[in-house]
Each structure stands twice: as C-alpha cells, then as structure tokens.
Amino acid sequence: MTTVNIVTAKAHLSELVGKAENGEIIEIERHGKPVARLVAAEAPREPFDFNWLEDVARSMPTTEPDGVRRLRDEDRY
C-alpha cells in the first residue's frame, strides 16, 4: 500500500490512478491521518444471457397440470 498526502495526490493523480488500476491500494492522508483510499473499480459484470435461460427452461420436462397435486395426494413430495 502506498501512502501519500493530499498535495502529492493532486500533483500525481494520473500516476496514482494507474497504480490503482494495477491493483495497488493508495491511501491519501491529511495532516498525517488517512482520509481516503484509491482502489481499482470492480470489473463490470458480464451481461446475463436471457435467451439462453429461456432455451434451458423450454428444454426442461414439464409436469402434467395436476401432477403436483397428484404427488402431494400420494404423499410423495
């Protein structure tokens, strides 16, 4: 972890952001006390493929309309 004061952080912001992008944690201090941390942002999540989910749901076997009721009545959950 790198620790810098606010003046240094302002003067070298681009460099510090580059370090944070590479996984380093930058702690910014005011009067010798930590006040902020500069860390890399989380990577964006991949979009969910709803078409794939629909295809999987369609490929699953279906139950007859009274199938759940029949299983329940037979004491077979």
Secondary structure, DSSP 8 states (H G I E B T S, - for coil): -EEEEHHHHHHTHHHHHHHHHTT--EEEEETTEEEEEE-----------HHHHHHHHHHS----TTHHHHHHHTT--
